[in-house]
């Protein structure tokens, strides 16, 4: 057990990665990297800034972003995914860059501009469950945004996540379909 005091705070955590990144790099490394940089410059980074997020780190095909507001985190994710749909419309399906996003709200430990803890780990597990172009959120995220944002969620049922007990998940409903769900632990969101 540590004797020093660590900095803890409540935050909304967004974890994202590119679906099929290794395959895309195998097809065309330079083209994939150029496209990713263009998406970051034109869409991702400006939307994160617009919604008051802070990029904690990037990992080639992924990123970890911290938000003060869970509403801002979900709005940012939805805005990015919608813009990516538009940007990918003229791209061959096997060449599309599609993000998978997981969002959690929880207690984090902050140390040297990085964040750690269960809140971060859960966001990463949710991202792994999201479909390409989709968003998966925790129940706590859903509970915070359900009456503030005009998005609906689909119940994914019980899911097993790495190093976690079985969780009930939900996903954001695609455009045009509105249905309120009975929620349990997690909530995926698809655009």
Secondary structure, DSSP 8 states (H G I E B T S, - for coil): ---S--EEEEEEEEEEEETTHHHHHHH-HHHHHHHHHHHIIIIIHHHHHHTTEEEEEE-SSEEEEEES-HHHHHHHHHHHHHHHHHHHTTS-GGG---EEEEEEEEEEEEETTEEESHHHHHHHHHHHHS-TTEEEEEHHHHHHHTTTS---EEEEEEEE-TTS-EEEEEEE--TT--------SEEEEE-
